[in-house]
């Protein structure tokens, strides 16, 4: 059995407030009581110690925490390193549930096989905390939420829908975490995906990847498409695009420098691919999703930036 929190998306989840917080060493979380509101914390950098209803926990980078209503939290000591995290408060109808191993197994296989559930109950099941595997996608989801809620809209109902989309993204991320950490499903291309992300700075091709894993290009291409839902060539572009989108919304780098930092050899080809994929130019994307009022460092520390771009960033910060 697995204990989770079931958050109902119908009736609607209601947005309360959100932001991104960063502080140097010596910061301590203040004492807070969550009355009827949930809080999501997604730690980007560093770690901090938090008491949650009398139990002490360490909130670490790449962890997502869900703090339910009627909960008291406070920092137990000062931080020793720089910390940076997203936070979102919202209201929702929810209940604590115990899911059977059989039900979890069904969800894992359904996710691994990329089968939609067509959930008529409109609910998301999440644990108290879990590790985020695809960090870049979740950072973008939080960024898009912050961008939306910080813009003027005729009605604020869109804020509530934006939180729902974030919760759905986190639900997907949790299922991916289960696939990665369980023996129930073992995708043959999992190691390929991880290796690509580590080595994306190299000039990777389908042939070079297939050669590394001692497979034929045709076999790997078909296997990757079957298990990951897109071709290997498309996935290589997807990973680079994720880096580019993060750089566009979290730095002031020129578009040409973004292309270089995202491992595109030709900035004109990058702009063409970006517009084809996103249905807007890179500049329009920055304008549409860059209004987040962040107080974080100039660039996300997890993005693998080439040395010459790092030097450029350091010079612009001085």
C-alpha positions in Angstrom: 0.0 0.0 0.0 1.1 3.5 -0.8 -0.2 6.6 1.1 -0.8 9.6 -1.2 -2.8 12.8 -1.3 -5.6 12.8 -3.9 -6.3 16.3 -5.1 -9.6 16.8 -7.0 -9.5 19.0 -10.0 -13.3 19.2 -10.1 -14.5 21.3 -8.5 -11.8 23.7 -9.5 -8.4 24.1 -7.8 -8.1 27.7 -6.7 -4.9 29.7 -7.0 -3.7 31.7 -4.0 -0.2 32.9 -4.5 3.2 31.8 -6.0 6.8 32.9 -6.5 10.4 31.9 -6.7 12.6 32.5 -3.6 16.3 32.6 -3.4 18.6 33.5 -0.5 22.3 33.3 0.5 23.6 31.2 3.3 22.2 32.2 6.7 18.5 32.2 5.7 15.9 30.3 7.8 12.3 29.6 6.9 9.9 31.5 9.0 7.1 29.9 11.1 3.9 29.4 9.0 0.6 27.7 9.5 -1.3 26.4 6.4 -4.9 26.8 7.3 -6.9 25.6 4.2 -4.2 26.0 1.6 -1.7 23.6 0.1 1.9 24.6 -0.7 4.1 23.1 -3.4 7.9 23.6 -2.9 10.2 22.6 -5.7 13.8 23.1 -4.7 16.2 24.2 -7.5 19.4 24.7 -5.6 20.9 24.0 -2.2 18.9 22.6 0.7 17.2 23.7 3.8 15.8 22.1 7.0 12.1 22.3 7.7 9.9 21.1 10.5 6.6 19.9 9.2 4.0 19.2 11.9 6.8 18.4 14.4 8.9 16.1 12.1 12.2 17.4 10.7 13.0 17.0 7.0 15.7 18.3 4.7 14.4 19.8 1.4 16.9 19.0 -1.3 17.5 20.2 -4.8 15.3 18.4 -7.4 12.8 17.4 -4.8 9.1 18.4 -5.0 7.3 18.7 -1.7 3.5 18.9 -1.2 2.5 20.4 2.2 -1.2 19.9 3.0 -3.7 22.2 4.8 -3.8 22.4 8.6 0.0 22.0 8.8 2.6 24.0 10.7 6.0 24.5 9.2 9.2 26.3 10.2 12.9 26.3 9.6 14.9 24.4 12.2 18.2 26.2 11.5 20.0 28.6 9.1 21.1 27.5 5.7 24.8 26.9 5.0 24.6 27.3 1.2 22.6 29.4 -1.3 19.0 28.1 -1.8 16.6 28.7 -4.6 13.1 27.2 -4.8 9.6 27.7 -6.4 6.6 27.9 -4.1 2.9 27.8 -4.9 -0.1 28.0 -2.6 -3.6 26.9 -3.7 -6.9 25.6 -2.3 -8.4 22.3 -3.4 -10.8 19.5 -2.3 -8.6 16.5 -1.3 -8.3 13.4 0.8 -5.6 11.1 2.1 -5.7 7.7 0.4 -4.0 4.4 0.4 -3.4 2.9 -3.1 -2.8 -0.8 -3.6 0.3 -2.1 -5.2 -1.9 -3.4 -8.0 -3.3 0.0 -8.7 0.1 1.6 -8.7 1.4 -1.2 -11.0 -1.5 -0.4 -13.4 -0.6 3.3 -13.4 3.1 2.6 -14.0 2.4 0.3 -17.0 -0.2 2.7 -18.4 2.4 5.5 -18.3 5.2 3.4 -19.7 3.0 2.4 -22.6 1.9 6.0 -23.1 -1.8 5.1 -22.7 -4.1 8.0 -21.8 -6.5 7.2 -18.9 -9.3 9.6 -19.9 -9.8 10.3 -16.2 -13.5 11.2 -15.7 -12.9 11.8 -11.9 -10.3 14.6 -12.7 -7.9 13.9 -9.8 -4.2 13.9 -9.2 -2.5 11.5 -6.7 0.8 12.8 -5.2 3.0 11.8 -2.3 4.3 14.1 0.4 7.6 14.4 -1.6 9.3 12.8 -4.6 12.4 13.3 -6.8 11.9 15.2 -10.1 13.5 13.2 -12.9 12.9 15.7 -15.8 14.0 18.9 -14.0 13.9 21.2 -17.1 10.3 20.4 -18.0 9.1 21.1 -14.4 11.1 24.4 -14.2 9.4 25.5 -17.4 6.0 24.5 -16.0 6.6 26.7 -12.9 7.9 29.5 -15.0 4.8 29.5 -17.2 2.6 29.6 -14.1 4.5 32.5 -12.7 4.5 34.3 -16.0 0.7 33.9 -16.4 -0.3 34.9 -12.9 2.0 38.0 -13.0 0.2 39.4 -16.1 -3.0 41.3 -16.3 -6.1 39.3 -17.3 -9.7 40.4 -17.5 -10.6 37.5 -15.1 -8.3 35.7 -12.7 -10.0 32.4 -13.4 -7.0 31.5 -15.7 -4.8 31.5 -12.6 -6.8 28.6 -11.3 -6.5 26.7 -14.6 -2.7 27.4 -14.6 -2.4 25.7 -11.2 -4.4 22.7 -12.5 -2.0 22.3 -15.4 1.0 22.5 -13.0 -0.5 19.8 -10.8 -1.1 17.6 -13.9 2.6 18.1 -14.9 3.6 17.1 -11.4 1.4 14.0 -11.6 3.1 13.0 -14.8 6.5 13.7 -13.2 5.6 11.5 -10.2 4.6 8.6 -12.5 7.9 9.0 -14.4 9.7 8.8 -11.0 7.9 5.6 -10.2 8.9 4.1 -13.5 12.5 5.0 -12.9 12.6 3.7 -9.3 10.6 0.4 -9.7 11.4 -2.9 -11.2 7.9 -3.3 -12.5 8.8 -1.7 -15.9 12.2 -1.6 -17.5 12.3 0.3 -20.7 15.3 -0.6 -22.9 15.8 3.0 -23.9 15.9 4.5 -20.4 19.8 4.3 -20.4 19.8 5.9 -23.8 17.7 8.8 -22.6 20.0 9.3 -19.6 23.1 9.0 -21.6 21.9 11.6 -24.2 21.1 14.2 -21.4 24.6 13.7 -19.9 26.4 13.9 -23.3 24.2 16.5 -25.1 27.1 18.9 -25.4 28.7 16.5 -27.8 27.8 16.5 -31.5 25.5 13.5 -31.2 23.9 11.7 -34.1 21.7 8.7 -34.4 24.6 6.7 -35.7 27.0 7.7 -32.9 24.4 6.9 -30.2 23.6 3.5 -31.8 27.3 2.7 -32.0 27.8 3.6 -28.4 25.0 1.1 -27.3 26.1 -1.5 -29.9 22.9 -1.4 -31.8 22.0 -0.8 -35.4 20.7 2.6 -36.2 17.4 1.2 -37.6 16.8 -1.0 -34.6 17.5 1.8 -32.1 15.3 4.3 -34.1 12.3 1.9 -34.0 12.8 0.9 -30.4 13.2 4.5 -29.3 10.0 5.5 -31.2 8.0 2.6 -29.6 9.1 3.3 -26.1 9.6 7.1 -26.0 6.9 8.2 -28.4 9.2 10.2 -30.7 12.2 9.4 -32.9 15.7 9.6 -31.6 16.4 12.5 -33.9 13.3 14.3 -32.7 14.4 13.6 -29.1 17.8 15.2 -29.6 16.1 18.4 -30.8 13.7 18.2 -27.9 16.5 18.1 -25.3 18.2 21.1 -26.9 14.9 23.0 -27.1 14.4 22.5 -23.4 17.7 24.1 -22.7 16.9 26.9 -25.1 13.5 27.6 -23.6 15.0 27.7 -20.1 17.7 30.2 -21.2 15.1 32.4 -22.9 12.9 32.8 -19.8 15.7 32.7 -17.2 18.5 34.8 -18.7 18.9 37.9 -20.9 21.2 36.2 -23.3 20.9 37.3 -27.0 19.0 34.8 -29.1 22.2 33.9 -31.0 24.0 33.2 -27.7 21.0 31.1 -26.6 21.3 29.0 -29.8 25.0 28.4 -29.0 24.4 27.6 -25.4 21.6 25.1 -26.4 24.1 23.2 -28.6 22.7 24.3 -32.0 25.6 24.8 -34.4 23.6 27.2 -36.6 21.6 30.0 -35.0 19.5 30.4 -38.2 18.6 26.7 -38.1 17.8 27.1 -34.4 15.4 30.0 -35.1 13.7 28.0 -37.9 13.3 24.9 -35.7 12.1 26.9 -32.7 9.4 28.6 -34.7 8.3 25.3 -36.3 8.0 23.6 -32.9 6.7 26.4 -30.8 4.6 28.2 -33.4 6.3 31.5 -32.4 9.8 33.0 -32.6 12.3 32.7 -29.8 11.9 36.4 -29.1 8.1 36.0 -28.9 8.5 33.1 -26.5 10.7 35.2 -24.2 8.1 38.0 -24.2 5.3 35.6 -23.6 6.9 33.6 -20.8 9.5 35.9 -19.2 7.3 37.9 -16.9 8.0 36.0 -13.7 9.4 38.6 -11.3 12.2 36.3 -10.2 14.7 37.1 -7.5 17.0 34.2 -8.4 20.4 34.1 -10.0 20.8 35.0 -13.7 20.8 31.4 -14.8 19.7 28.0 -13.6 22.7 26.2 -12.3 21.6 22.8 -13.8 21.8 23.9 -17.4 25.0 22.7 -19.0 26.4 25.9 -20.4 29.4 26.0 -22.6 32.5 27.7 -21.0 32.5 30.7 -23.3 28.8 31.4 -22.5 29.6 31.2 -18.8 32.4 33.8 -19.2 29.9 36.0 -21.0 27.4 35.7 -18.2 30.0 36.5 -15.6 31.1 39.6 -17.5 27.5 40.9 -17.8 26.9 40.4 -14.0 29.8 42.7 -13.1 
